[in-house]
Amino acid sequence: MSSRKSNALDLHVPAPRARPGDKPDFSGWTFPEPGDTPRPDVDAPSMELREYAYGLIRVMDMDGNALGPWTPHIAPETLRRGIKYMLLLRAYDERMHRAQRQGKTSFYMQSLGEEAISIAQTLALNPDDMCFPSYRQQGILIARDYPLVDMMHQIYSNASDPMRGRQLPVMYSSKKDGFFTVSGNLATQVPQAVGWAMASAYSGDGRIASTWLGEGSTAEGDFHAAMTFAAVYKAPVIINVVNNQWAISSFQGIAGGENTTFAARGVGYGIPPLRVDGNDFLAVYAVTQWAAERARANLGPTLIEHFSYRAGPHSTSDDPARYRPADEGRSWPLGDPIARLRDHLVSIGEWSEEQHRAAQEEAVETVRTVGREAEKVGVLSTDAPATHTRASMFEDVYKEMPWHLREQRDETGA
């Protein structure tokens, strides 16, 4: 028997720095200065890019100045479109969140504080590139000019719902707009995106795929299986991890964020890892361009960690005041993505405070007008629309209905 005295083991349970009632604490956090991170060649070997997993690519300083080699060449008109899309997304989110509180729909999820992630990336991709979103990327549809009224119809599950009542609110789908159906199951869209990208490459297509998931979802097995396939087959796919610091009520340390970055997930798979300020529209656009160019050159996938902050609740089923300081979002050191792009446009003489106020008012009025149109068709509190019949549940599943479903349909008397 060993005479060595053993120490008692101690289980480590990650905990956030601040809880409700505490002062927000971001002390000790350091970031590279805007412009300090070099921009590697698109064809750089992944082994030479591992350090990018541990820094932070930034372009704009907090005064709106664009600095350094990652500064993208974007036409001012595209930047103005970008800020208008972000304002429209924020106005839409606000109205739909309020509609849920009024009992007009059962559920909603905002992207408050994360608008640049979906909007900037969509504008950097080609219009026919395929997107496999999670449930906080409604900005993709907005940036692809999908009808806002159809998004509301889907939220309300009314007679004009494009999904015909078959999906939960916020789980949109549009084949013609390259927007794969949102799933409530975590990380399922990542292997789907990788598989689609592999098929695109196999068939000689020119389109690439992009997919999004939260940092908590990187703990799911689907994510790791997808990473293996993406790396082995050099799939032309961009895998975006949105690190907004919080899952539904657990902070990012529970998923491994205390030990390393989420971009570092790519290192072990040999996938280039880029870590970017997700509240910096220019930086998100630039890293997306880099990753897309790499994918189109048959150089394989890229993993991008978007370092951001979820300013609102996880969903309308969540109360963040129960697990984090109420004013933590306002203390986020990397600011608000809309305000930062506004400051940049003003600094280059392509925007003004008057234009910004007018764009805000236009976004709010657009959403209000469209909202009235959608609510006339119906909301949750009204009777179920006539299109949602017993017979309709057998449709739109198979191109040709198999015999057993025909029998079941006939048995219902539908």
C-alpha positions as CSV (number, residue, x, y, z in Angstrom):
1,M,0.0,0.0,0.0
2,S,1.3,3.4,-0.9
3,S,2.2,5.7,2.0
4,R,1.8,8.8,-0.2
5,K,-0.9,11.0,1.1
6,S,-3.4,11.7,-1.7
7,N,-5.1,15.1,-2.1
8,A,-8.8,15.4,-2.3
9,L,-10.1,15.9,-5.8
10,D,-12.0,19.1,-6.6
11,L,-14.5,19.3,-9.5
12,H,-14.2,22.5,-11.4
13,V,-17.6,24.1,-12.4
14,P,-17.2,27.1,-14.7
15,A,-19.0,30.2,-13.4
16,P,-19.4,33.7,-15.0
17,R,-17.6,36.7,-13.4
18,A,-20.8,38.5,-12.6
19,R,-24.3,37.5,-11.6
20,P,-27.6,39.5,-11.2
21,G,-27.0,42.5,-8.9
22,D,-23.2,42.5,-9.6
23,K,-21.4,45.1,-11.6
24,P,-20.5,43.9,-15.2
25,D,-17.0,42.7,-15.2
26,F,-14.9,42.6,-18.3
27,S,-11.7,43.5,-16.6
28,G,-8.6,41.7,-17.7
29,W,-9.9,41.3,-21.3
30,T,-7.5,42.5,-23.9
31,F,-7.9,42.6,-27.7
32,P,-5.5,43.4,-30.5
33,E,-5.8,47.0,-31.7
34,P,-7.7,47.5,-34.9
35,G,-5.4,47.0,-37.9
36,D,-2.8,45.1,-35.9
37,T,-3.6,41.6,-37.2
38,P,-1.9,40.8,-40.5
39,R,-4.0,39.4,-43.4
40,P,-2.6,36.1,-44.6
41,D,-2.6,34.9,-48.2
42,V,-5.7,33.0,-49.0
43,D,-3.7,29.9,-49.9
44,A,-1.7,29.9,-46.7
45,P,-1.4,26.4,-45.1
46,S,-3.7,25.8,-42.2
47,M,-0.8,25.0,-39.9
48,E,0.6,28.5,-40.4
49,L,-2.8,30.0,-39.4
50,R,-3.2,28.5,-35.9
51,E,-2.4,31.8,-34.1
52,Y,-5.4,33.4,-35.7
53,A,-7.5,31.3,-33.4
54,Y,-6.2,33.2,-30.4
55,G,-6.3,36.9,-31.5
56,L,-9.2,39.0,-32.8
57,I,-9.4,40.5,-36.3
58,R,-10.6,44.1,-36.0
59,V,-10.9,46.8,-38.6
60,M,-12.8,49.7,-37.1
61,D,-11.7,51.5,-34.0
62,M,-14.3,52.8,-31.6
63,D,-14.4,56.1,-33.5
64,G,-15.4,54.5,-36.8
65,N,-12.0,54.7,-38.5
66,A,-11.0,51.7,-40.7
67,L,-7.5,50.5,-40.1
68,G,-5.1,47.9,-41.3
69,P,-4.7,45.2,-44.0
70,W,-8.1,43.6,-43.3
71,T,-9.9,46.8,-44.4
72,P,-12.2,45.6,-47.2
73,H,-12.9,47.5,-50.4
74,I,-16.7,48.0,-50.1
75,A,-18.6,50.5,-52.2
76,P,-20.3,53.2,-50.0
77,E,-23.7,52.2,-51.5
78,T,-23.1,48.7,-50.2
79,L,-22.3,50.0,-46.7
80,R,-25.5,52.1,-46.8
81,R,-27.5,49.1,-47.8
82,G,-25.8,47.2,-44.9
83,I,-26.8,49.7,-42.2
84,K,-30.3,50.0,-43.6
85,Y,-30.7,46.2,-43.5
86,M,-29.4,46.2,-39.9
87,L,-31.9,48.9,-38.9
88,L,-34.7,47.0,-40.6
89,L,-33.7,43.8,-38.8
90,R,-33.6,45.5,-35.4
91,A,-37.0,47.1,-36.0
92,Y,-38.5,43.8,-37.1
93,D,-37.1,42.0,-34.1
94,E,-38.5,44.6,-31.8
95,R,-42.0,44.4,-33.2
96,M,-42.1,40.6,-33.3
97,H,-40.8,40.4,-29.8
98,R,-43.6,42.7,-28.7
99,A,-46.1,40.7,-30.7
100,Q,-45.2,37.6,-28.7
101,R,-45.8,39.5,-25.5
102,Q,-49.2,40.6,-26.8
103,G,-50.2,37.0,-27.4
104,K,-50.1,37.2,-31.2
105,T,-47.5,34.4,-31.6
106,S,-46.1,31.7,-29.3
107,F,-42.4,32.3,-29.6
108,Y,-39.7,34.7,-30.9
109,M,-35.9,35.1,-30.9
110,Q,-34.2,38.4,-31.4
111,S,-30.7,39.0,-32.9
112,L,-30.2,42.2,-30.9
113,G,-26.5,43.1,-30.9
114,E,-25.6,40.5,-33.5
115,E,-27.0,42.2,-36.6
116,A,-23.6,42.6,-38.3
117,I,-22.9,38.9,-38.3
118,S,-25.7,37.9,-40.6
119,I,-26.0,41.0,-42.7
120,A,-22.3,41.6,-43.4
121,Q,-21.7,38.0,-44.2
122,T,-24.6,37.7,-46.5
123,L,-23.5,40.8,-48.4
124,A,-20.0,39.3,-48.8
125,L,-21.3,36.0,-50.2
126,N,-22.7,35.5,-53.7
127,P,-26.5,35.6,-53.9
128,D,-26.7,32.0,-54.9
129,D,-24.4,30.6,-52.2
130,M,-26.3,28.3,-49.8
131,C,-26.9,29.3,-46.2
132,F,-27.6,26.9,-43.4
133,P,-28.6,29.1,-40.5
134,S,-29.3,28.7,-36.9
135,Y,-32.2,30.4,-35.3
136,R,-30.7,33.9,-35.0
137,Q,-29.8,34.7,-38.6
138,Q,-33.1,36.1,-40.0
139,G,-30.8,38.9,-41.3
140,I,-29.8,36.6,-44.1
141,L,-33.3,36.7,-45.5
142,I,-33.6,40.5,-45.0
143,A,-30.3,41.1,-46.8
144,R,-31.5,38.9,-49.7
145,D,-34.7,41.0,-49.9
146,Y,-37.0,38.2,-48.9
147,P,-40.5,39.7,-48.4
148,L,-40.8,40.8,-44.8
149,V,-44.6,40.1,-44.8
150,D,-43.9,36.5,-45.6
151,M,-41.6,36.3,-42.6
152,M,-44.4,37.7,-40.4
153,H,-47.0,35.3,-41.9
154,Q,-44.7,32.5,-40.9
155,I,-44.3,33.9,-37.4
156,Y,-48.1,34.1,-37.1
157,S,-48.7,30.8,-38.8
158,N,-51.7,32.3,-40.6
159,A,-53.3,31.4,-43.9
160,S,-50.5,33.0,-45.9
161,D,-47.7,31.2,-44.0
162,P,-45.2,29.9,-46.6
163,M,-44.6,26.9,-44.3
164,R,-48.3,26.2,-44.0
165,G,-48.1,25.9,-40.2
166,R,-45.5,23.2,-40.3
167,Q,-42.7,25.1,-38.5
168,L,-42.2,26.9,-35.2
169,P,-42.0,30.7,-35.4
170,V,-38.6,32.0,-36.5
171,M,-37.8,28.7,-38.3
172,Y,-37.9,30.1,-41.8
173,S,-37.2,28.4,-45.1
174,S,-36.7,29.6,-48.6
175,K,-35.2,27.4,-51.3
176,K,-35.1,30.1,-54.0
177,D,-33.2,32.4,-51.6
178,G,-30.7,29.7,-50.6
179,F,-31.9,29.6,-47.0
180,F,-32.1,26.1,-45.7
181,T,-34.9,25.3,-43.2
182,V,-34.0,26.3,-39.6
183,S,-34.0,23.5,-37.1
184,G,-34.6,23.7,-33.4
185,N,-32.2,20.8,-32.8
186,L,-28.7,22.1,-32.1
187,A,-25.9,21.9,-34.7
188,T,-27.9,19.7,-37.1
189,Q,-27.4,22.3,-39.8
190,V,-23.6,22.0,-39.7
191,P,-23.3,18.4,-41.2
192,Q,-26.1,19.4,-43.6
193,A,-24.0,22.4,-44.8
194,V,-20.9,20.3,-45.1
195,G,-22.7,17.6,-47.1
196,W,-24.3,20.1,-49.4
197,A,-20.8,21.7,-50.0
198,M,-19.3,18.3,-50.7
199,A,-22.1,17.6,-53.2
200,S,-21.5,21.0,-54.8
201,A,-17.9,20.3,-55.3
202,Y,-18.5,16.7,-56.5
203,S,-20.9,18.0,-59.2
204,G,-18.6,20.8,-60.4
205,D,-21.0,23.5,-59.2
206,G,-19.5,26.9,-58.3
207,R,-21.5,27.6,-55.2
208,I,-20.2,27.4,-51.7
209,A,-22.1,26.9,-48.4
210,S,-22.1,28.8,-45.1
211,T,-23.5,27.7,-41.8
212,W,-24.0,29.3,-38.4
213,L,-24.2,27.9,-34.8
214,G,-23.9,29.2,-31.3
215,E,-20.8,28.6,-29.2
216,G,-22.7,26.2,-26.9
217,S,-23.6,24.0,-29.9
218,T,-19.9,23.3,-30.6
219,A,-20.2,20.8,-27.8
220,E,-22.7,18.8,-29.9
221,G,-21.4,15.7,-31.7
222,D,-22.9,16.8,-35.0
223,F,-20.5,19.8,-35.0
224,H,-17.4,17.5,-34.6
225,A,-18.6,15.0,-37.2
226,A,-19.1,17.8,-39.6
227,M,-15.7,19.3,-38.9
228,T,-14.1,15.9,-39.7
229,F,-15.9,15.6,-43.1
230,A,-15.2,19.2,-43.9
231,A,-11.5,18.8,-43.3
232,V,-11.0,15.4,-44.9
233,Y,-12.9,16.3,-48.1
234,K,-11.9,20.0,-48.2
235,A,-15.5,20.9,-48.5
236,P,-16.1,24.5,-49.8
237,V,-17.9,25.6,-46.6
238,I,-17.7,28.4,-44.1
239,I,-18.5,27.3,-40.5
240,N,-19.5,30.3,-38.3
241,V,-19.5,30.0,-34.6
242,V,-21.4,32.9,-33.0
243,N,-19.9,33.3,-29.6
244,N,-22.4,35.7,-28.0
245,Q,-21.2,34.8,-24.5
246,W,-24.4,33.1,-23.4
247,A,-26.4,30.0,-24.3
248,I,-30.0,30.0,-23.0
249,S,-28.8,30.5,-19.5
250,S,-25.3,29.2,-19.2
251,F,-22.2,31.3,-20.1
252,Q,-19.8,30.3,-22.7
253,G,-17.3,28.7,-20.2
254,I,-19.7,25.7,-19.9
255,A,-19.0,24.9,-23.5
256,G,-15.2,25.2,-23.1
257,G,-14.7,29.0,-23.5
258,E,-12.7,29.3,-20.3
259,N,-10.0,27.0,-21.6
260,T,-9.5,28.3,-25.1
261,T,-11.3,30.1,-27.9
262,F,-14.0,28.6,-30.0
263,A,-11.9,29.3,-33.1
264,A,-9.4,26.9,-31.7
265,R,-11.8,24.1,-32.4
266,G,-10.5,24.3,-36.0
267,V,-6.9,23.8,-35.1
268,G,-7.2,20.1,-34.2
269,Y,-9.0,19.4,-37.5
270,G,-6.5,21.3,-39.7
271,I,-9.2,23.9,-40.6
272,P,-8.0,27.5,-40.8
273,P,-9.4,29.3,-37.7
274,L,-10.3,33.0,-37.8
275,R,-11.5,34.9,-34.8
276,V,-13.2,38.2,-35.6
277,D,-15.0,41.0,-33.8
278,G,-18.6,40.2,-34.6
279,N,-19.7,43.7,-33.9
280,D,-17.4,45.1,-36.5
281,F,-19.3,45.1,-39.9
282,L,-16.1,45.6,-41.9
283,A,-14.2,42.9,-40.2
284,V,-17.0,40.3,-40.6
285,Y,-17.2,41.3,-44.3
286,A,-13.5,41.0,-44.7
287,V,-13.0,37.5,-43.1
288,T,-16.0,36.2,-45.0
289,Q,-14.5,37.4,-48.3
290,W,-11.2,35.7,-47.3
291,A,-13.0,32.4,-46.4
292,A,-15.2,32.5,-49.5
293,E,-12.2,33.1,-51.8
294,R,-10.4,30.2,-50.2
295,A,-13.4,27.9,-50.6
296,R,-13.9,28.9,-54.3
297,A,-10.2,28.1,-54.9
298,N,-10.7,24.5,-53.8
299,L,-8.7,25.1,-50.7
300,G,-11.3,23.9,-48.3
301,P,-13.3,25.1,-45.2
302,T,-12.7,27.9,-42.8
303,L,-13.9,28.1,-39.2
304,I,-14.8,31.7,-38.1
305,E,-15.6,32.6,-34.5
306,H,-17.7,35.8,-34.3
307,F,-16.9,37.3,-30.9
308,S,-20.1,39.2,-29.9
309,Y,-22.7,39.7,-27.2
310,R,-26.3,38.7,-27.0
311,A,-27.9,41.9,-25.9
312,G,-31.4,40.6,-25.5
313,P,-32.9,37.4,-24.1
314,H,-32.1,34.0,-25.6
315,S,-35.8,33.9,-26.6
316,T,-39.2,35.0,-25.3
317,S,-39.0,32.0,-23.0
318,D,-35.9,33.4,-21.3
319,D,-35.3,36.0,-18.7
320,P,-31.6,37.0,-18.7
321,A,-32.1,39.1,-15.6
322,R,-32.1,35.8,-13.7
323,Y,-28.5,34.9,-14.6
324,R,-26.5,38.1,-15.6
325,P,-26.3,41.7,-14.6
326,A,-29.1,43.7,-16.2
327,D,-26.8,46.3,-17.7
328,E,-24.1,43.9,-18.9
329,G,-25.0,44.4,-22.6
330,R,-24.5,48.2,-22.3
331,S,-21.0,47.6,-20.9
332,W,-19.9,45.3,-23.7
333,P,-16.4,46.7,-24.6
334,L,-16.8,46.2,-28.4
335,G,-19.9,48.4,-28.6
336,D,-23.1,48.2,-30.8
337,P,-22.7,47.0,-34.4
338,I,-25.2,49.5,-35.9
339,A,-23.7,52.5,-34.0
340,R,-20.2,51.5,-35.1
341,L,-21.0,51.2,-38.8
342,R,-22.9,54.5,-38.5
343,D,-19.8,56.2,-37.1
344,H,-17.7,54.7,-39.9
345,L,-20.0,56.0,-42.6
346,V,-20.1,59.4,-41.0
347,S,-16.3,59.5,-40.8
348,I,-15.9,58.9,-44.5
349,G,-18.6,61.4,-45.4
350,E,-21.1,58.9,-46.7
351,W,-23.7,59.2,-43.9
352,S,-25.0,61.8,-41.4
353,E,-27.0,61.9,-38.2
354,E,-30.0,63.2,-40.1
355,Q,-29.8,60.3,-42.6
356,H,-29.4,57.9,-39.8
357,R,-32.6,59.1,-38.0
358,A,-34.5,59.1,-41.3
359,A,-33.3,55.5,-42.0
360,Q,-34.4,54.4,-38.4
361,E,-37.8,56.0,-38.9
362,E,-38.2,54.4,-42.3
363,A,-37.3,51.0,-40.9
364,V,-39.9,51.3,-38.1
365,E,-42.6,52.6,-40.5
366,T,-41.9,49.8,-43.0
367,V,-42.2,47.1,-40.2
368,R,-45.3,48.8,-38.9
369,T,-47.0,48.8,-42.3
370,V,-46.0,45.3,-43.1
371,G,-47.1,44.2,-39.7
372,R,-50.6,45.5,-40.2
373,E,-50.8,43.7,-43.5
374,A,-49.8,40.4,-41.9
375,E,-52.1,40.8,-38.9
376,K,-55.1,41.3,-41.2
377,V,-54.5,37.7,-42.4
378,G,-54.4,36.4,-38.9
379,V,-52.4,35.9,-35.7
380,L,-52.1,33.1,-33.1
381,S,-55.2,34.4,-31.2
382,T,-57.5,34.1,-34.2
383,D,-59.1,30.9,-35.5
384,A,-56.8,28.4,-37.3
385,P,-56.7,29.3,-41.0
386,A,-58.7,27.1,-43.4
387,T,-55.5,26.0,-45.2
388,H,-54.3,24.1,-42.1
389,T,-56.6,21.1,-42.6
390,R,-56.2,17.5,-41.7
391,A,-55.6,16.7,-45.3
392,S,-52.9,19.2,-45.7
393,M,-50.6,17.5,-43.2
394,F,-50.0,14.7,-45.7
395,E,-48.8,17.1,-48.4
396,D,-45.4,18.5,-49.1
397,V,-43.6,15.6,-47.6
398,Y,-42.9,13.4,-50.6
399,K,-42.9,14.4,-54.3
400,E,-45.4,11.4,-54.8
401,M,-47.4,10.4,-51.8
402,P,-46.6,6.7,-50.9
403,W,-49.4,4.2,-50.5
404,H,-49.3,4.1,-46.7
405,L,-49.8,7.8,-46.4
406,R,-52.7,7.7,-48.9
407,E,-54.3,5.1,-46.7
408,Q,-53.9,7.1,-43.6
409,R,-55.2,10.2,-45.3
410,D,-58.3,8.3,-46.5
411,E,-58.9,6.8,-43.0
412,T,-59.1,10.3,-41.6
413,G,-61.9,11.2,-44.0
414,A,-60.0,14.2,-45.2
